[in-house]
């Protein structure tokens, strides 16, 4: 099972979640919301084989934390993964949107200078802006659009640009989310939870809850659930190979997730 976007450090007991995820054989990308959170999350993850930490600066925190950009640049050489980054165009974020754009541009420039990274990107109500920034920085890496909620036109553009997508049970609970997933190339789809923010019946999802998405994906792909699981693991292998080949992100480390 693959949870390619999970805020491990924000669970009440992250070590317990990590231990169980490792025991279940889950592959997890533990995204962070600020550069200062990266080192602590790395310590939590420790030497667990299938779990990696992403270096992030969440767009909702840009106004308060943009001063951590030098720390982001300093830490970038220590990780293959960047996330959560991006833009948020929600009404409550309008006051910081110009700053968000500036910060995302700088982050992508740093990633390009570092040879490229695997990027987990937030694009709520700002998909075109994120795609514009990616198009302006083609060397930044392999973009994985987390919980994509843009328009059909924006999805078509993202697909044509080579973007990947991470989708989860809650995204698939909405008609719009299901319609978008049906149009995504099946060889560029990964699963995610966005937990602990994502909850069902008041309880946060766990990394292994990505399996709730498998039956729906199997239906979309006209295959058995087991075959959908194989497809997702094949996709992860393909992502890691492409990101280490120089074709998309240059000299990024070839460590497995």
QUIHULIN-V572680 format. One record per helix or strand of 3 or more residues. SS is the DSSP state (@ for helix, = for strand). FROM is the first residue (numbers start at 0). LEN is the number of residues. Records with the same first field share a line. If there is no record, write none. Layout:
SS: FROM-LEN / FROM-LEN
//
This chain:
=: 1-5 / 26-4 / 50-3 / 80-6 / 116-6 / 140-6 / 163-4 / 188-3
@: 7-3 / 13-10 / 34-11 / 58-20 / 90-23 / 126-10 / 151-9 / 170-3 / 174-9 / 185-3 / 206-15 / 224-20
//
